[in-house]
């Protein structure tokens, strides 16, 4: 599973989004390590610290090419990013962590589902 960070919207929203994902993974008994793809202009150390602070079973992606990263993962999770759209286009299951703090997704019509619909026994 790949989580895609959302460049410079708000550290608070990114943190809440990852916390929401982490809670959902625990609820669904997902035990595998998931990957966080950090936007190239963001600080990787911020996400390394967040992984520790939130006690997430996660690693940061080392892949340079976003399409290669998408191809490696079955589930793609993010807030509202272009890679979610691309994931749907290449046949991946894409999910949004929105709504958070009143921010709602405008991408559900594209087949991007809320994270609450993410089930690992499908």
C-alpha positions in Angstrom: 0.0 0.0 0.0 1.2 3.5 -0.9 0.2 6.6 0.9 0.8 9.8 -1.0 1.6 13.0 0.9 -0.1 16.2 -0.1 2.4 19.0 -0.7 2.2 22.0 1.5 -1.5 22.1 2.4 -0.9 21.8 6.1 1.3 19.7 8.3 -1.7 19.3 10.6 -3.9 17.9 7.8 -1.1 15.5 6.6 -0.6 14.3 10.2 -4.4 13.8 10.7 -4.6 12.0 7.4 -1.8 9.6 8.3 -3.3 9.1 11.8 -6.7 8.3 10.2 -4.9 5.8 7.8 -3.1 4.2 10.8 -6.3 3.8 12.8 -8.1 2.3 9.8 -5.2 -0.2 9.2 -5.3 -1.3 12.9 -9.1 -1.7 12.7 -8.8 -3.8 9.6 -6.0 -5.9 11.1 -3.6 -4.9 8.3 -0.1 -6.0 9.5 2.1 -5.3 6.5 4.4 -2.3 6.2 3.0 0.5 4.1 4.9 3.0 2.0 4.7 6.7 2.2 5.7 8.6 -0.9 6.8 12.1 0.1 6.4 14.9 -2.3 9.9 15.8 -3.8 9.8 19.3 -2.3 8.9 18.1 1.2 11.2 17.2 4.0 11.6 13.5 4.4 12.7 13.9 8.1 9.3 15.3 8.9 7.7 12.0 7.8 10.3 9.9 9.4 9.5 11.7 12.7 5.8 11.3 12.1 6.2 7.5 11.5 7.8 7.3 14.9 5.4 9.7 16.7 2.3 7.9 15.4 3.9 4.4 15.8 3.1 3.6 12.2 4.3 0.4 10.5 5.5 2.4 7.5 8.6 3.2 5.4 9.4 6.0 3.1 9.6 5.3 -0.6 12.9 5.5 -2.3 11.4 5.2 -5.8 12.1 8.3 -8.0 9.3 7.6 -10.5 5.8 8.0 -9.2 4.3 5.7 -11.8 6.8 2.9 -10.8 5.7 3.5 -7.2 2.0 3.2 -8.1 2.7 0.0 -10.1 4.3 -1.7 -7.1 1.3 -1.2 -4.8 -2.2 -2.7 -4.8 -3.8 0.1 -2.7 -3.1 3.8 -3.1 -4.2 6.2 -0.3 -3.9 9.9 -0.1 -5.9 13.1 0.4 -6.5 14.6 -3.0 -3.6 14.2 -5.3 -3.0 13.6 -9.0 -1.5 10.1 -8.2 -4.9 9.0 -6.9 -6.3 9.8 -10.4 -3.4 8.1 -12.1 -3.9 5.0 -9.8 -7.5 4.7 -11.0 -6.4 5.0 -14.6 -3.9 2.1 -14.3 -6.5 -0.1 -12.5 -5.3 0.3 -8.9 -7.7 0.7 -5.9 -7.5 4.3 -4.8 -8.8 5.8 -1.5 -8.9 9.2 0.1 -8.5 10.0 3.8 -10.8 13.0 3.3 -13.0 14.3 4.9 -10.7 15.9 7.5 -11.5 19.1 9.3 -14.3 20.0 6.9 -12.1 19.4 3.7 -14.0 17.0 1.4 -12.8 15.1 -1.6 -13.9 16.3 -5.1 -12.5 13.1 -6.7 -15.1 10.5 -5.6 -16.8 10.7 -9.0 -13.5 9.3 -10.5 -13.7 6.1 -8.5 -11.6 7.2 -5.6 -13.4 5.9 -2.5 -13.3 7.1 1.1 -10.8 5.2 3.3 -13.7 3.7 5.3 -14.4 1.5 2.2 -10.9 0.1 2.2 -11.2 -3.6 3.1 -8.3 -6.1 2.8 -10.4 -9.2 2.2 -11.8 -8.0 -1.2 
